Amino acid sequence: MRAALYARFSTDKQRDASIDDQMRECERVAKAAGLEVVARFEDKGISGGTASRPGYQALLAAVRRREFDVIVTEDISRLWRNRAEFGPRSAELEDLDVHCLTCVGDDTRRDGWGLVIQIKQAVAEHARREASYRTRRGLEGNAISGKSTGGRAYGYIPARDAKSGQIEIDEGQAATVRRIFELYADGISPRSIAAKLNAEGVPSPGAAWQRTERRRDRKWLASAIHGDVNRGTGILNNRRYLGVLAWG
């Protein structure tokens, strides 16, 4: 029988090596089961609570083309942590006669597999919701205490990088922020302000970020200045400059 391997991890707290570790275990299980591995799919830094995963969607597309007979994954939660997705997809796999085999002992080729996997999937979804609740609770506590809730704000040093362990003002960037507001108050448009800062060689907000893709030219864009008033983005619409910590 032909097998496809699927690996996934959710957050940046995990390592890319996690994918390799999962694949290694899946290959071991596939070999022990006498399966021929014909495809591998993966998703990095994406929750199993969403179906919007490139690797997962590619896996489903291959399933529908009948390219393999068994999906091998570390645990059922790597595929699904959402009952709304688990229900129709597991039924579709059953209709297509494609089975699931996990490194922790689940095997839909066995009798009575349905109830066990449904229970495990429900437990995985509950664990995901609990983790989401605890994360939000912690962020709310940080906001109430005036501490960082994550993200970046030009002109400020994040708490994780500050010597005090609290958010601090970056005096060099703060001078640029004040200047942007002054220029705008004098009737200068965001586009003209961006052009002026670029002409003077002032590094943009993302200049120091460790970018691996997209823009890396250190240039200011007008959108970085005017942003979006409804979402509170951009220098001019960021409520952080009014002393307001907004999150969520």
C-alpha positions as CSV (number, residue, x, y, z in Angstrom):
1,M,0.0,0.0,0.0
2,R,1.1,3.5,-0.7
3,A,1.5,6.0,2.1
4,A,1.8,9.8,2.5
5,L,3.4,11.4,5.5
6,Y,2.1,14.6,7.1
7,A,3.8,16.7,9.8
8,R,2.8,20.0,11.4
9,F,3.7,22.3,14.3
10,S,1.7,25.3,15.5
11,T,3.9,28.0,17.0
12,D,7.3,29.7,16.7
13,K,8.1,28.2,20.1
14,Q,8.7,24.9,18.3
15,R,11.6,24.3,15.9
16,D,11.7,23.5,12.2
17,A,13.5,20.3,13.4
18,S,10.1,19.2,14.8
19,I,9.0,18.5,11.2
20,D,12.1,16.3,10.7
21,D,11.5,14.5,13.9
22,Q,7.9,13.8,13.1
23,M,8.8,12.7,9.6
24,R,11.4,10.3,11.0
25,E,8.9,8.7,13.3
26,C,6.3,8.5,10.5
27,E,8.7,6.8,8.2
28,R,9.5,4.3,11.0
29,V,5.8,3.5,11.5
30,A,5.2,3.2,7.7
31,K,8.2,0.8,7.3
32,A,7.0,-1.3,10.2
33,A,3.5,-1.5,8.5
34,G,5.0,-2.5,5.2
35,L,3.9,0.7,3.5
36,E,5.6,2.4,0.5
37,V,6.1,6.2,1.2
38,V,5.3,8.1,-2.0
39,A,4.6,11.6,-0.7
40,R,5.4,14.0,2.2
41,F,3.4,17.1,3.3
42,E,4.1,19.6,6.0
43,D,2.9,22.8,7.6
44,K,5.1,25.0,9.8
45,G,3.7,27.4,12.4
46,I,0.0,26.8,11.6
47,S,-2.6,25.6,14.0
48,G,-4.5,22.4,13.4
49,G,-7.6,24.4,14.3
50,T,-7.7,25.9,10.8
51,A,-8.1,24.2,7.4
52,S,-6.1,27.0,5.8
53,R,-2.9,25.1,5.7
54,P,-1.0,24.8,2.4
55,G,0.5,21.4,3.1
56,Y,-2.8,20.1,4.4
57,Q,-4.7,21.3,1.4
58,A,-2.1,19.8,-0.9
59,L,-2.5,16.5,1.0
60,L,-6.3,16.6,0.5
61,A,-5.9,17.3,-3.2
62,A,-3.6,14.3,-3.6
63,V,-6.1,12.2,-1.7
64,R,-8.8,13.1,-4.2
65,R,-6.5,12.1,-7.0
66,R,-6.1,8.7,-5.4
67,E,-2.3,9.0,-5.1
68,F,-2.0,7.0,-1.9
69,D,-3.9,4.7,0.4
70,V,-2.8,5.6,3.9
71,I,-1.9,8.9,5.7
72,V,0.7,8.5,8.3
73,T,1.0,11.2,10.9
74,E,2.4,11.5,14.5
75,D,-1.0,12.0,16.1
76,I,-4.5,12.7,14.9
77,S,-4.2,16.2,16.3
78,R,-1.5,17.0,13.6
79,L,-4.2,16.6,11.0
80,W,-7.2,18.0,12.9
81,R,-7.9,20.0,16.1
82,N,-11.3,21.2,14.9
83,R,-14.4,19.0,14.8
84,A,-16.0,21.1,12.1
85,E,-13.1,20.1,9.8
86,F,-12.6,16.6,11.2
87,G,-16.2,15.4,10.5
88,P,-16.5,16.0,6.8
89,R,-12.8,15.2,6.0
90,S,-12.7,11.9,7.9
91,A,-15.9,10.9,6.2
92,E,-14.4,11.9,2.8
93,L,-11.3,9.8,3.6
94,E,-13.5,6.8,4.5
95,D,-15.5,7.2,1.2
96,L,-12.2,7.3,-0.7
97,D,-11.0,4.2,1.2
98,V,-8.0,6.2,2.5
99,H,-6.9,5.2,6.0
100,C,-5.0,7.0,8.8
101,L,-2.2,5.6,10.8
102,T,-0.5,7.4,13.6
103,C,2.8,7.0,15.5
104,V,0.8,6.6,18.8
105,G,-1.1,3.6,17.7
106,D,-4.3,4.8,15.9
107,D,-5.2,2.8,12.8
108,T,-8.4,3.3,10.9
109,R,-7.9,-0.1,9.3
110,R,-9.0,-1.7,12.5
111,D,-12.5,-2.4,13.6
112,G,-14.0,0.1,16.0
113,W,-11.5,2.9,15.1
114,G,-14.2,5.5,14.6
115,L,-15.2,6.1,18.2
116,V,-11.6,6.2,19.5
117,I,-10.4,8.7,17.0
118,Q,-13.5,10.9,17.5
119,I,-12.9,11.0,21.2
120,K,-9.2,11.8,20.7
121,Q,-10.0,14.5,18.2
122,A,-12.5,16.1,20.6
123,V,-9.8,16.1,23.3
124,A,-7.3,17.7,20.9
125,E,-9.8,20.5,20.1
126,H,-10.6,21.1,23.8
127,A,-6.8,21.3,24.5
128,R,-6.5,23.9,21.7
129,R,-9.3,26.0,23.2
130,E,-7.8,25.8,26.6
131,A,-4.4,27.0,25.3
132,S,-6.1,29.9,23.5
133,Y,-8.0,30.9,26.7
134,R,-4.8,30.8,28.8
135,T,-2.9,32.8,26.2
136,R,-5.6,35.5,26.1
137,R,-5.8,35.6,29.9
138,G,-2.1,36.1,30.1
139,L,-2.1,38.9,27.5
140,E,-5.0,40.6,29.3
141,G,-3.0,40.5,32.6
142,N,0.0,42.0,30.8
143,A,-2.2,44.8,29.3
144,I,-3.7,45.7,32.7
145,S,-0.2,45.8,34.2
146,G,1.0,48.0,31.4
147,K,3.4,45.3,30.1
148,S,4.0,44.1,26.6
149,T,1.3,42.1,24.8
150,G,3.5,41.3,21.9
151,G,4.0,43.0,18.5
152,R,6.2,45.9,17.6
153,A,5.7,49.7,17.9
154,Y,8.2,52.0,16.2
155,G,9.8,54.2,18.8
156,Y,9.7,51.6,21.6
157,I,12.0,48.9,22.7
158,P,10.1,45.6,23.4
159,A,10.2,44.4,27.0
160,R,12.0,41.2,25.9
161,D,14.9,43.4,24.5
162,A,14.9,46.1,27.3
163,K,17.3,45.9,30.2
164,S,14.5,46.8,32.6
165,G,12.3,44.0,31.4
166,Q,9.6,46.6,30.6
167,I,8.7,48.5,27.4
168,E,11.2,51.4,27.0
169,I,11.4,54.4,24.6
170,D,13.9,54.3,21.8
171,E,15.0,57.9,21.9
172,G,16.3,57.9,18.3
173,Q,13.2,56.5,16.8
174,A,11.0,58.6,19.1
175,A,12.5,61.7,17.6
176,T,11.4,60.5,14.1
177,V,7.9,59.8,15.4
178,R,7.6,63.3,16.8
179,R,8.9,64.7,13.6
180,I,6.3,62.8,11.5
181,F,3.5,64.2,13.6
182,E,4.9,67.7,13.3
183,L,5.3,67.4,9.5
184,Y,1.8,66.1,9.2
185,A,0.4,68.9,11.4
186,D,2.1,71.3,9.0
187,G,0.1,69.9,6.1
188,I,2.7,67.5,4.6
189,S,1.2,64.4,3.2
190,P,2.3,60.9,4.3
191,R,3.7,60.2,0.8
192,S,5.8,63.4,1.0
193,I,6.9,62.6,4.5
194,A,8.0,59.1,3.4
195,A,10.0,60.5,0.5
196,K,11.7,63.1,2.8
197,L,12.7,60.4,5.3
198,N,14.0,58.2,2.5
199,A,16.0,61.1,1.0
200,E,17.6,61.6,4.4
201,G,18.4,57.9,4.8
202,V,16.3,57.5,7.9
203,P,15.8,53.7,8.4
204,S,12.2,52.5,8.2
205,P,10.4,50.7,11.0
206,G,11.2,47.3,9.5
207,A,14.8,48.0,8.7
208,A,16.1,46.1,11.7
209,W,13.7,43.2,11.4
210,Q,15.2,39.8,10.4
211,R,13.3,39.6,7.2
212,T,13.6,36.4,5.1
213,E,11.3,37.6,2.3
214,R,9.4,40.6,1.0
215,R,10.9,44.0,1.3
216,R,14.4,44.4,2.6
217,D,15.3,47.9,1.2
218,R,14.9,49.8,4.5
219,K,12.7,52.4,2.8
220,W,9.7,54.2,4.2
221,L,6.3,53.7,2.6
222,A,3.4,56.1,2.9
223,S,1.3,53.3,4.3
224,A,3.7,52.9,7.3
225,I,2.9,56.5,8.1
226,H,-0.9,56.8,7.6
227,G,-1.8,53.2,8.2
228,D,-5.5,52.4,8.8
229,V,-7.6,54.4,11.2
230,N,-10.0,51.5,11.9
231,R,-7.3,49.0,12.7
232,G,-5.1,51.5,14.4
233,T,-2.1,50.8,12.2
234,G,0.6,53.2,10.9
235,I,2.4,55.9,12.8
236,L,-0.4,58.4,12.7
237,N,-3.2,56.0,13.8
238,N,-1.3,54.0,16.4
239,R,-2.9,54.7,19.8
240,R,0.3,53.6,21.5
241,Y,1.6,57.2,20.8
242,L,-1.3,58.5,22.9
243,G,-0.2,56.2,25.8
244,V,-3.0,53.7,25.1
245,L,-2.1,50.0,25.2
246,A,-4.4,48.2,22.7
247,W,-4.4,44.5,22.2
248,G,-6.6,41.7,20.7
